[in-house]
Amino acid sequence: QIQLVETGGGLVQAGGSLRLSCTFSGGTFNNYGMGWFRQAPGKEREFVAAISWTVSFTQYGDSVKDRFTISRDNFKNTAYLQMNNLKREDSAVYYCNSGPWQVGPNNKGDYWGQGTQVTVSS
């Protein structure tokens, strides 16, 4: 059974940085695409970023391009989301997502983490 566990959320001031981690277990990490989505209160879940299992392809939502960076370490079975220059509108619960294909805004993976809260204060 695939399990995803996110860590690294918290409270940060606008302009600051956070790094989220997603630890994968229960399968062969190298065979799975990884992605991050987020959901703010009263809003739909939004695509943030995705990375292929080969690390050769990354994709970002328009609102986070040039500020967020997705990466993965296939030896540690972990995906990361480095978030820089955070804005108040980045406040949300961030979810790790995975599937045995290229995860993206229109093709979510079958597996989700429990979510980690990111709050950006002004």
C-alpha positions as CSV (number, residue, x, y, z in Angstrom):
1,Q,0.0,0.0,0.0
2,I,1.5,3.3,-1.1
3,Q,1.8,5.8,1.7
4,L,2.8,9.5,1.5
5,V,3.7,11.6,4.5
6,E,4.2,15.3,4.2
7,T,6.3,17.4,6.6
8,G,7.7,20.9,6.7
9,G,4.7,23.1,6.9
10,G,4.3,26.0,9.3
11,L,3.9,29.7,9.8
12,V,6.2,32.0,7.8
13,Q,6.2,35.7,7.1
14,A,5.6,37.0,3.6
15,G,8.8,36.9,1.5
16,G,10.1,34.0,3.5
17,S,10.8,30.4,2.5
18,L,9.7,26.9,3.5
19,R,10.6,23.4,2.2
20,L,8.1,20.7,2.2
21,S,9.0,17.0,2.1
22,C,7.0,14.0,1.0
23,T,8.2,10.6,2.1
24,F,7.0,7.7,-0.1
25,S,6.7,4.1,1.0
26,G,5.0,0.9,0.0
27,G,6.2,0.8,-3.6
28,T,9.1,1.4,-6.0
29,F,9.5,5.2,-5.8
30,N,11.4,5.4,-9.1
31,N,8.3,4.2,-10.9
32,Y,6.0,6.9,-9.7
33,G,5.4,10.5,-10.7
34,M,5.1,13.0,-7.9
35,G,3.2,16.1,-7.5
36,W,2.0,18.8,-5.1
37,F,-1.4,20.3,-4.8
38,R,-2.9,22.8,-2.4
39,Q,-6.3,23.8,-1.1
40,A,-7.3,27.0,0.7
41,P,-10.5,27.3,2.7
42,G,-13.5,27.6,0.4
43,K,-11.4,26.9,-2.7
44,E,-10.9,24.0,-5.0
45,R,-7.7,21.9,-4.8
46,E,-5.1,23.6,-7.0
47,F,-2.2,22.1,-8.9
48,V,1.2,23.4,-7.7
49,A,4.0,21.3,-9.2
50,A,4.9,17.9,-10.6
51,I,8.0,16.0,-11.4
52,S,8.5,12.8,-13.5
53,W,10.1,9.6,-12.1
54,T,13.2,10.3,-14.2
55,V,13.5,13.9,-12.8
56,S,13.8,15.1,-16.4
57,F,10.4,16.8,-16.5
58,T,8.9,19.3,-14.2
59,Q,5.7,21.3,-14.4
60,Y,4.4,24.3,-12.4
61,G,1.1,26.1,-11.8
62,D,1.1,29.6,-13.1
63,S,0.8,31.2,-9.6
64,V,4.0,29.6,-8.3
65,K,6.3,29.6,-11.4
66,D,9.7,31.2,-10.7
67,R,9.1,31.0,-6.9
68,F,8.6,27.2,-6.2
69,T,10.9,24.4,-7.1
70,I,10.0,20.7,-7.1
71,S,12.7,18.0,-6.8
72,R,13.0,14.4,-5.7
73,D,15.7,12.2,-4.3
74,N,15.2,8.6,-5.6
75,F,17.6,7.2,-3.0
76,K,15.7,8.7,-0.1
77,N,12.2,8.0,-1.6
78,T,11.4,11.7,-1.0
79,A,10.0,14.5,-3.0
80,Y,10.5,18.1,-2.0
81,L,8.8,21.5,-2.7
82,Q,11.1,24.5,-2.1
83,M,8.9,27.6,-1.7
84,N,10.5,31.0,-1.9
85,N,9.2,34.5,-1.8
86,L,6.0,33.3,-0.2
87,K,2.9,35.4,-0.4
88,R,-0.3,35.4,1.7
89,E,-2.2,33.8,-1.1
90,D,0.1,30.8,-0.8
91,S,-1.5,29.9,2.5
92,A,-3.2,26.5,2.2
93,V,-3.0,22.9,3.1
94,Y,-0.4,21.3,0.8
95,Y,-0.9,17.8,-0.3
96,C,1.6,15.3,-1.8
97,N,0.2,13.3,-4.7
98,S,1.6,10.2,-6.5
99,G,0.7,7.8,-9.3
100,P,2.5,5.4,-11.7
101,W,2.4,8.0,-14.5
102,Q,3.3,11.6,-15.0
103,V,1.2,13.5,-12.5
104,G,-0.2,16.8,-13.6
105,P,-3.1,19.3,-13.3
106,N,-5.4,17.1,-15.3
107,N,-4.1,13.7,-14.2
108,K,-3.8,13.4,-10.5
109,G,-2.3,10.3,-9.0
110,D,-4.3,7.8,-7.0
111,Y,-2.4,8.4,-3.8
112,W,-2.5,11.4,-1.4
113,G,-0.8,12.4,1.8
114,Q,-2.6,13.8,4.8
115,G,-1.6,17.3,4.0
116,T,0.5,19.9,5.8
117,Q,-0.6,23.5,6.6
118,V,1.3,26.4,5.3
119,T,0.4,29.8,6.6
120,V,1.9,33.0,5.3
121,S,1.5,36.1,7.4
122,S,1.9,39.7,6.3
